[in-house]
Amino acid sequence: MSYEYILTRTERRVGIAQLNRPKAYNALSPALMQELMDALEAFDADPAVGCLLVTGNEKAFSAGADIKSMAAAATPMAMLNSPLIAQWDRLAKIGKPVIAAVSGFALGGGCELAMACDMIVASESAKFGQPEINLGIIPGAGGTQRMTRAVGKALAMEIILNDRRLSAQEAKQAGLVNRIVPVETYLEEALVLASEIAARAPAAVRLAKEAINAVYEMPLQSGLAHESRLFYMLFSTEDQKEGMDAFINKRQANWKGI
Ligand code: CAA
């Protein structure tokens, strides 16, 4: 499949989608979002892929939703009918882990895209922010919710109400990102992390992601019950037998994904 606004490839069982509108700092136009979600869903359905990676370029992960196309869609009904925000729901339904490799600007929808992924590997130059307030709007693709969950209310208020931007160090300290790595190696480091996860037992990885994300949807008792059902379910897989046999016989497990 060839795309106009993203580049895709598979390497070391990792499906990589790179945003490719460098002149517009990878602004997330509806067409780009459509392509990105199509690509992520295709990777999700591909048994040769175990983990997904979303990235931009050194200067910009993404500067957010495409302001020019939003300015044109100037009514609430036009926004409601536009695929712009609806595309984002597709990302939440991806079953395999999605890692964001972020360098440079991750602003507005770009920050929201990174936060909608499961982990963030940030380069030393990464800058996170929700500057929508400067446009007379608020984040519309999860920023108020995911930022607040990630960094807490106090800091989220500053970021969203007053365009406070976080350096990579601040974002790490606040719990928004997993790790900070040099700009020169950020993509390789993210790829190493993704390929390590991609080499693990696929069903266990998928259900572990589901169980962790359920924390944000359920009270503790329901979450615990959900976790134990997923745990029991894994005893129906060949990989559970394989993993335990490999441990007992002191050998490397050979995962089959079934
Ligand atoms: N949408 C559309 N085009 C964008 C863009 C965006 N979000 N961000 C940058 N661009 C374009 C600029 O219009 C410019 O294009 P032209 O060369 O055709 O004029 C080009 O990218 C380069 O941008 P600048 O000249 O502004 O470059 P800079 O280095 O001076 O600044 C920047 C870089 C700080 C990222 C700045 O471009 C900027 O502030 N961008 C907007 C960030 C923003 O407000 N994001 C939130 C968008 S709204 C949103 O995301 C809503 C949501 O929740 C879904």
Boltz pocket constraint, residues with backbone or C-beta under 6 A from the ligand:
constraints:
  - pocket:
      binder: B
      contacts: [[A, 23], [A, 24], [A, 25], [A, 27], [A, 28], [A, 63], [A, 64], [A, 65], [A, 66], [A, 67], [A, 68], [A, 105], [A, 107], [A, 108], [A, 109], [A, 110], [A, 112], [A, 131], [A, 132], [A, 135], [A, 138], [A, 139], [A, 140], [A, 141], [A, 143]]
      max_distance: 6.0
